[in-house]
């Protein structure tokens, strides 16, 4: 990327829970129109890093910088420019899919913030057929798509996703990849974690490896042929997993 400030920058980020150091002196950026993938074994610190980026956890040390401005506490105006989806959907199971989205759309409207139309957004995530069903009847994959639809209500400039491909079948993974590619084209900065190497290889512009709470390697797609990117990602991943080679998502 260019030398311009990222949408999200982390400088010297560390996080401790008592005596346990979960993150250690992390530095990286995510730019507008870029998808950055986080990989690493369980316990590497991916979820903690995403929680700090989303303002759900404070760092024990270091700076979070959003749009070039160092920030300790994320206020309403800043949070309105970003959205996050955790590895659990956290939707209201007694509400329908449409009611879940409409509730958050109404909250945004009450705060003076714009919101996308709910039904077209459900259709975009392949849930138009289930708009009137209660979320408690949804499969895990459908819940994941509903949570993403909720996150996209405000057309966020920064999108943070923890294991978004979890429980999705092959068509669901392809649909999610298409949606993320569209959000990147719109100019969103996207940071996501995943154990699905096939999915992350097909969509990410850069992939960062976390190990023991530190960034120990990075691979960028820019300037590399598709085969070379896969080879570089395999080398980065090491023993974590082999990266399947499939047709990538179109990048237009």
C-alpha positions in Angstrom: 0.0 0.0 0.0 1.0 3.7 -0.1 2.6 5.6 2.7 -0.7 7.2 3.5 -2.2 6.6 7.0 -4.3 3.5 7.2 -8.0 3.4 8.2 -6.7 1.4 11.1 -3.2 1.4 12.5 -1.9 -0.5 15.4 1.4 0.6 17.0 3.1 -1.3 19.8 -0.1 -3.0 20.8 0.2 -5.4 23.7 -2.5 -7.1 25.8 -2.2 -8.9 29.1 -4.7 -10.7 31.2 -3.1 -10.9 34.6 0.3 -12.6 34.0 -0.7 -13.9 30.6 0.6 -11.9 27.7 -1.8 -12.5 24.8 -0.5 -9.8 22.4 3.1 -8.5 22.2 4.2 -5.3 20.5 2.1 -5.5 17.4 2.4 -3.1 14.5 0.4 -3.1 11.3 -2.1 -1.2 9.2 -5.3 -1.8 7.2 -6.0 0.6 4.3 -9.2 1.6 2.5 -10.1 -0.8 -0.2 -8.0 -3.6 1.3 -8.8 -7.0 2.9 -6.2 -8.2 5.4 -6.5 -11.7 6.7 -5.3 -12.9 10.1 -4.2 -16.5 10.4 -2.7 -18.4 13.3 -3.3 -21.3 15.6 -5.9 -21.2 18.4 -4.7 -19.0 21.1 -2.5 -16.9 18.8 -4.4 -13.7 19.7 -6.6 -13.2 16.7 -9.8 -12.7 18.5 -8.2 -10.4 21.1 -6.7 -8.3 18.4 -10.0 -7.9 16.6 -11.7 -7.0 20.0 -9.1 -4.3 20.6 -9.6 -3.0 17.0 -13.4 -2.9 17.6 -13.0 -1.0 20.9 -14.4 -3.9 22.9 -11.1 -4.4 24.8 -8.5 -1.7 25.7 -4.9 -2.5 24.9 -2.5 -2.9 27.8 0.0 -0.9 25.8 0.4 0.8 22.5 -1.8 3.0 20.3 -4.9 2.5 18.2 -5.1 5.0 15.3 -8.2 5.4 13.2 -8.1 7.5 10.1 -4.8 9.0 11.2 -6.0 10.0 14.7 -4.7 8.2 17.9 -7.7 7.2 20.0 -8.0 5.8 23.5 -11.8 5.6 23.8 -14.0 5.0 20.7 -16.9 7.5 20.8 -20.2 7.3 19.0 -19.0 9.1 15.9 -16.1 6.8 15.4 -18.1 3.7 16.1 -20.6 4.8 13.5 -17.9 4.5 10.8 -17.1 0.8 11.7 -18.8 -2.5 12.3 -17.7 -5.9 13.7 -19.0 -9.4 13.6 -17.8 -11.9 16.3 -17.4 -15.6 15.8 -20.9 -16.0 17.4 -23.7 -14.2 15.6 -25.2 -12.4 18.7 -28.6 -11.8 17.1 -32.0 -11.7 18.8 -33.3 -15.3 18.3 -36.9 -14.4 19.1 -37.0 -11.7 16.4 -37.3 -12.5 12.7 -34.4 -11.7 10.3 -36.2 -8.6 9.1 -37.0 -7.5 12.7 -33.3 -7.9 13.7 -32.2 -5.6 10.9 -35.0 -3.2 11.4 -34.2 -2.8 15.1 -30.7 -1.7 14.3 -31.8 0.5 11.4 -34.2 2.2 13.8 -31.5 2.8 16.3 -29.2 4.3 13.7 -32.1 6.5 12.5 -32.7 7.7 16.1 -29.0 8.6 16.3 -29.2 10.6 13.1 -27.3 8.0 11.1 -28.1 6.7 7.7 -29.1 3.1 7.2 -29.5 0.8 4.2 -32.9 -0.7 3.3 -33.3 -3.9 5.2 -35.0 -6.2 2.7 -32.5 -5.6 -0.1 -29.7 -6.2 2.3 -31.2 -9.6 3.3 -31.5 -10.5 -0.3 -27.9 -9.6 -0.9 -26.9 -12.1 1.8 -29.2 -14.8 0.4 -31.8 -14.5 3.2 -34.8 -12.9 1.5 -36.6 -16.3 1.7 -36.2 -16.3 5.5 -37.0 -12.6 6.2 -40.1 -13.5 8.2 -38.6 -16.5 10.1 -37.4 -16.1 13.6 -33.6 -16.2 13.9 -33.8 -19.0 16.4 -34.8 -21.3 13.6 -31.7 -20.4 11.5 -28.7 -22.7 10.9 -25.3 -21.5 12.1 -24.4 -20.4 8.6 -27.6 -18.4 8.2 -27.0 -16.7 11.5 -23.5 -15.7 10.3 -25.0 -14.1 7.2 -27.6 -12.3 9.2 -25.0 -10.9 11.5 -23.0 -9.6 8.5 -26.2 -8.1 7.0 -26.6 -6.2 10.3 -23.0 -5.0 10.2 -23.4 -3.7 6.6 -26.5 -1.6 7.5 -24.4 1.5 7.9 -22.0 0.9 5.0 -19.0 0.8 7.4 -15.7 2.2 6.4 -13.9 -0.4 8.6 -15.3 -3.9 8.9 -13.9 -6.4 11.4 -14.8 -10.0 11.1 -13.9 -12.9 13.4 -14.1 -16.2 11.6 -16.8 -15.1 9.2 -16.6 -18.3 7.1 -17.5 -20.6 10.1 -20.3 -23.0 9.4 -20.9 -21.8 5.8 -21.3 -24.3 3.1 -19.5 -23.9 -0.2 -22.2 -21.7 -1.8 -22.4 -19.6 1.4 -18.6 -19.2 1.4 -18.7 -18.1 -2.2 -21.5 -15.6 -1.5 -19.6 -14.1 1.5 -16.5 -13.8 -0.6 -18.5 -11.9 -3.3 -20.0 -9.6 -0.7 -16.5 -8.8 0.8 -15.1 -8.2 -2.6 -17.9 -5.7 -3.3 -17.3 -4.0 0.0 -13.6 -3.7 -0.8 -14.5 -2.2 -4.2 -16.7 0.3 -2.3 -13.6 1.4 -0.4 -14.1 -0.4 2.9 -11.1 -1.5 4.9 -11.6 -5.1 6.0 -9.7 -7.1 8.7 -10.8 -10.7 9.1 -9.6 -13.8 10.8 -10.1 -17.3 9.5 -9.0 -20.9 9.8 -10.4 -21.5 6.3 -7.2 -21.1 4.2 -9.0 -21.7 0.9 -11.4 -18.8 1.6 -8.7 -16.4 2.9 -6.4 -17.2 0.0 -9.2 -16.4 -2.5 -10.1 -13.0 -1.0 -7.3 -11.4 1.0 -4.9 -8.7 -0.4 -2.5 -9.4 2.5 -2.3 -12.2 5.0 -0.6 -11.8 8.4 0.5 -14.7 10.6 0.1 -14.4 14.4 2.1 -16.7 16.6 2.4 -16.4 20.4 0.8 -13.0 20.3 3.3 -11.6 17.8 3.2 -11.0 14.0 5.8 -13.4 12.7 5.2 -13.1 8.9 3.2 -11.4 6.2 2.4 -12.1 2.5 1.0 -9.6 0.1 -0.9 -10.5 -3.1 0.2 -7.3 -4.9 2.4 -7.9 -7.9 2.3 -11.7 -7.6 0.7 -14.2 -10.0 -2.0 -16.3 -8.4 0.1 -19.4 -8.2 2.9 -17.5 -6.6 0.6 -16.0 -4.0 -0.6 -19.5 -3.0 3.0 -20.7 -2.7 3.9 -17.8 -0.6 0.9 -18.3 1.6 1.7 -22.0 2.0 5.2 -21.1 3.2 3.8 -18.5 5.6 1.3 -20.9 7.0 3.9 -23.6 7.5 2.4 -26.4 9.5 -0.9 -24.7 10.3 -2.5 -26.0 7.1 -2.1 -26.6 3.4 -3.8 -24.0 1.2 -6.1 -25.5 -1.4 -5.8 -24.0 -4.8 -9.2 -23.0 -6.3 -10.4 -20.4 -8.7 -10.1 -17.0 -6.9 -13.0 -14.6 -6.5 -12.9 -11.9 -9.3 -11.2 -8.8 -8.1 -13.0 -6.2 -10.2 
